[in-house]
Amino acid sequence: MELADIAWGDVISDSDGVLVVEGTLRGDPVIVKRYAAPQHRREIANYALLGRLGVPTLPVLGSGPDWLVLADAEDAGYRLGTPDDLDDPHVARLLARWYATLHAAGEQTDAADLAGLYSELDVVDAAGLARIADRWPELALPAAWAQEQLPHWRHLLADLRRTLTYNDFWYTNLAVHWTGASALMFDHNLLGAGLRSSDLRNVTVSLSERAASAFRDEYEALVAGHGVRIDPREAALDEPLSHLATLVFAAEAEQTPRWADASLAWLAAAPH
């Protein structure tokens, strides 16, 4: 198919170089994504990779160098996520199944494919730590401590197995099948290579306590059934790197975002 086959509808969003528009293709509702910013075009390849690996996504109906056409979620049999889903143990268990599938697929992916993917872990480098110190001068000493720890953290990271990670959990990126039998995540611009523990933390911090417990129980049972043991060093390494990655991103905002508060407090309490 070509973009000329689309009957254009309303603009859903237009930000950060990504235009999302409703449309119809041969009478069926679709979602069209146009990527002005080259770095966001990675989502096209990400959907293709997930398709090859058999990870459930919204159906891809067509793509080009800077565009992607997806089936409308409701037309594909899904409802969009809601805030209530963050407190629903049943939805949490469905999410655990999708994440277990994603991570298992990632561990079967060629190392070369993973090496070319976005990685939140890689933003924690000397330049990123310098941006943190410049933005929050009161954190210059703990940022210098983090700089001293970087070689050790990199050594540990090199010894851990990376897999595919979603990295961007929120209910606005969630689709739940109308039957209640499955769920999946969409918007794969931040799909990348990372640690299972990082992805699990990314989900559970946004869920209620009971939903997070259901997610962990389901996920752990699934991976244990496949003989997978999550290295405890992952969680220990994820804590500093996830906080620091959060601050690297927050340092680029004009005003300090609220989602950086916990990480600012963590770094302020770090050894220095």
C-alpha positions as CSV (number, residue, x, y, z in Angstrom):
1,M,0.0,0.0,0.0
2,E,0.9,3.7,-0.4
3,L,0.0,6.8,1.6
4,A,-2.1,7.8,-1.4
5,D,-4.4,4.9,-0.5
6,I,-5.3,6.6,2.8
7,A,-8.3,8.9,3.3
8,W,-7.1,11.3,5.9
9,G,-9.0,12.2,9.0
10,D,-8.3,14.1,12.2
11,V,-4.9,14.8,13.8
12,I,-4.5,12.8,17.0
13,S,-1.2,14.4,18.0
14,D,1.7,16.3,16.6
15,S,4.8,16.6,18.9
16,D,8.5,15.9,18.9
17,G,8.6,15.4,15.2
18,V,5.9,12.6,15.2
19,L,2.5,13.3,13.5
20,V,-0.3,10.8,14.4
21,V,-3.4,11.0,12.2
22,E,-6.6,9.0,11.9
23,G,-7.5,7.7,8.5
24,T,-9.3,5.0,6.6
25,L,-7.9,2.4,4.2
26,R,-10.5,0.7,2.0
27,G,-13.1,1.7,4.4
28,D,-11.4,0.4,7.6
29,P,-10.1,2.8,10.3
30,V,-6.3,3.1,10.6
31,I,-3.7,5.1,12.4
32,V,-1.0,6.8,10.4
33,K,2.3,7.9,11.9
34,R,4.7,10.3,10.1
35,Y,8.2,10.8,11.4
36,A,9.9,14.1,10.7
37,A,12.7,13.5,13.2
38,P,15.1,10.8,11.9
39,Q,15.7,9.3,15.3
40,H,12.0,8.5,15.7
41,R,11.9,6.5,12.5
42,R,13.4,3.6,14.4
43,E,9.8,2.7,15.4
44,I,9.3,1.4,11.8
45,A,12.1,-1.1,12.2
46,N,11.0,-1.9,15.7
47,Y,7.6,-3.0,14.6
48,A,9.1,-5.1,11.9
49,L,11.5,-6.7,14.4
50,L,8.6,-7.6,16.8
51,G,6.6,-9.0,13.8
52,R,9.5,-11.3,12.9
53,L,9.8,-12.5,16.4
54,G,6.1,-13.1,16.9
55,V,5.6,-10.6,19.7
56,P,2.0,-9.4,19.6
57,T,1.5,-5.8,18.3
58,L,-1.2,-3.8,16.6
59,P,-1.3,-5.1,13.0
60,V,1.1,-3.2,10.7
61,L,-0.7,-2.5,7.4
62,G,2.0,-0.7,5.6
63,S,5.3,1.3,6.0
64,G,7.7,3.5,4.2
65,P,11.0,5.3,4.9
66,D,9.2,7.8,7.2
67,W,5.7,6.5,7.8
68,L,3.8,3.7,9.4
69,V,0.2,2.6,9.1
70,L,-1.3,0.6,11.9
71,A,-4.8,-1.0,12.3
72,D,-7.0,1.0,14.6
73,A,-7.0,-0.6,18.0
74,E,-10.7,-1.0,18.4
75,D,-11.1,-2.2,14.8
76,A,-8.4,-4.9,15.7
77,G,-10.5,-6.1,18.6
78,Y,-8.9,-4.0,21.5
79,R,-10.0,-1.3,23.8
80,L,-7.5,1.4,24.8
81,G,-6.1,1.3,28.3
82,T,-7.6,3.4,31.1
83,P,-6.3,4.7,34.5
84,D,-8.4,2.0,36.1
85,D,-6.2,-0.7,34.4
86,L,-3.3,0.3,36.6
87,D,-5.3,-1.1,39.6
88,D,-6.7,-4.2,37.9
89,P,-4.9,-7.5,38.8
90,H,-6.4,-9.3,35.8
91,V,-5.0,-6.7,33.4
92,A,-1.7,-6.8,35.3
93,R,-1.5,-10.6,34.6
94,L,-2.2,-10.0,31.0
95,L,0.6,-7.5,30.8
96,A,3.0,-10.0,32.5
97,R,2.3,-12.5,29.7
98,W,3.1,-9.9,27.0
99,Y,6.3,-8.8,28.8
100,A,7.4,-12.4,29.3
101,T,6.8,-13.0,25.5
102,L,8.8,-9.9,24.7
103,H,11.7,-10.7,26.9
104,A,11.9,-14.3,25.8
105,A,11.9,-13.2,22.1
106,G,14.7,-10.7,22.9
107,E,16.9,-13.5,24.3
108,Q,16.5,-15.3,21.0
109,T,17.4,-12.3,19.0
110,D,20.8,-11.9,17.3
111,A,23.3,-9.9,19.3
112,A,23.8,-7.7,16.3
113,D,20.1,-6.8,16.3
114,L,20.2,-5.9,20.0
115,A,23.4,-3.9,19.6
116,G,21.7,-1.5,17.1
117,L,18.7,-0.7,19.4
118,Y,18.1,2.2,21.7
119,S,19.3,1.6,25.3
120,E,18.4,3.7,28.3
121,L,21.5,2.3,30.0
122,D,23.8,3.9,27.5
123,V,22.6,7.5,28.2
124,V,24.4,7.3,31.6
125,D,27.8,8.3,30.5
126,A,30.3,11.1,31.3
127,A,28.4,13.6,29.1
128,G,25.1,12.7,30.7
129,L,26.4,13.0,34.2
130,A,28.0,16.4,33.3
131,R,24.5,17.6,32.2
132,I,23.1,16.6,35.6
133,A,25.8,18.5,37.5
134,D,25.3,21.6,35.3
135,R,21.5,21.5,35.7
136,W,21.6,20.9,39.5
137,P,24.9,22.3,40.9
138,E,24.0,21.2,44.4
139,L,24.3,17.6,43.0
140,A,27.8,18.1,41.6
141,L,29.5,16.0,44.3
142,P,27.2,13.0,44.0
143,A,27.4,13.3,40.2
144,A,31.2,13.1,40.5
145,W,30.8,10.0,42.7
146,A,28.6,8.4,40.0
147,Q,31.3,9.3,37.4
148,E,33.8,7.3,39.5
149,Q,31.4,4.3,39.6
150,L,30.8,4.2,35.8
151,P,33.7,1.8,35.0
152,H,32.5,-0.6,37.7
153,W,28.8,-0.4,36.5
154,R,29.9,-0.9,32.9
155,H,31.9,-3.9,33.9
156,L,28.8,-5.4,35.6
157,L,26.6,-4.6,32.7
158,A,28.8,-6.3,30.2
159,D,28.5,-9.5,32.2
160,L,24.7,-9.4,32.2
161,R,22.5,-10.6,29.4
162,R,20.4,-8.0,27.6
163,T,17.1,-8.6,26.0
164,L,14.3,-6.6,24.3
165,T,12.8,-4.0,26.7
166,Y,9.7,-1.9,26.1
167,N,10.9,1.0,28.4
168,D,7.8,3.2,28.1
169,F,5.0,1.7,30.1
170,W,1.8,3.8,30.7
171,Y,-1.8,3.1,30.3
172,T,-2.0,5.4,27.3
173,N,0.2,2.8,25.4
174,L,-1.9,-0.2,26.5
175,A,-4.5,-2.1,24.5
176,V,-6.7,-4.8,26.1
177,H,-8.5,-7.3,24.0
178,W,-12.3,-7.0,24.3
179,T,-12.5,-10.7,25.4
180,G,-10.2,-9.9,28.3
181,A,-7.9,-12.8,27.1
182,S,-4.9,-10.7,26.2
183,A,-3.2,-7.3,26.2
184,L,-0.3,-5.7,24.4
185,M,1.7,-2.5,24.4
186,F,1.9,-0.2,21.3
187,D,4.1,2.9,20.5
188,H,7.4,1.2,20.2
189,N,9.7,4.2,19.6
190,L,11.6,3.4,22.8
191,L,11.8,-0.3,22.3
192,G,15.4,-1.2,23.1
193,A,18.0,-3.5,24.5
194,G,18.2,-3.7,28.3
195,L,17.7,-5.7,31.4
196,R,14.6,-7.7,32.3
197,S,14.7,-6.1,35.8
198,S,14.7,-2.6,34.3
199,D,11.6,-3.3,32.3
200,L,9.8,-5.0,35.2
201,R,10.5,-1.9,37.4
202,N,9.3,0.4,34.7
203,V,5.9,-1.4,34.8
204,T,5.4,-2.1,38.5
205,V,6.2,1.5,39.7
206,S,3.1,2.6,37.8
207,L,0.8,-0.1,39.1
208,S,-1.1,-0.2,42.3
209,E,0.3,-2.4,45.0
210,R,-2.2,-5.3,44.3
211,A,-1.8,-5.0,40.5
212,A,2.0,-4.9,40.8
213,S,1.9,-8.1,43.0
214,A,-0.3,-9.8,40.5
215,F,2.1,-8.8,37.7
216,R,5.1,-10.1,39.5
217,D,3.5,-13.4,40.5
218,E,2.4,-14.1,36.9
219,Y,5.7,-13.0,35.3
220,E,7.8,-15.0,37.8
221,A,5.7,-18.1,37.3
222,L,5.9,-17.8,33.5
223,V,9.7,-17.4,33.3
224,A,10.3,-20.0,35.9
225,G,8.3,-22.4,33.8
226,H,10.8,-21.8,31.0
227,G,13.8,-22.3,33.2
228,V,14.7,-18.7,33.3
229,R,16.4,-17.2,36.4
230,I,16.7,-13.5,36.6
231,D,20.2,-12.6,37.8
232,P,19.9,-10.6,41.1
233,R,22.7,-8.4,40.0
234,E,20.2,-6.9,37.5
235,A,18.1,-5.2,40.1
236,A,21.1,-3.9,42.0
237,L,22.5,-2.4,38.8
238,D,19.2,-1.1,37.6
239,E,18.7,1.1,40.7
240,P,21.6,3.6,40.1
241,L,21.4,3.5,36.3
242,S,17.6,4.0,36.1
243,H,17.7,7.0,38.5
244,L,20.6,8.5,36.6
245,A,19.0,7.9,33.2
246,T,15.9,9.7,34.5
247,L,17.9,12.7,35.5
248,V,19.8,12.8,32.2
249,F,16.4,13.1,30.5
250,A,15.0,15.5,33.1
251,A,18.0,17.8,32.6
252,E,16.9,18.6,29.1
253,A,13.5,20.0,30.3
254,E,13.0,23.7,30.9
255,Q,11.4,23.0,34.3
256,T,12.2,20.0,36.4
257,P,9.5,17.4,35.8
258,R,7.7,15.8,38.8
259,W,8.7,12.4,37.6
260,A,12.3,13.2,38.4
261,D,11.7,14.0,42.1
262,A,12.4,10.5,43.3
263,S,15.6,10.3,41.3
264,L,16.8,13.7,42.5
265,A,16.2,12.6,46.1
266,W,18.1,9.3,45.4
267,L,21.2,11.1,44.0
268,A,21.2,13.7,46.8
269,A,21.4,10.8,49.2
270,A,24.1,9.0,47.3
271,P,27.7,8.7,48.7
272,H,29.9,11.7,48.0
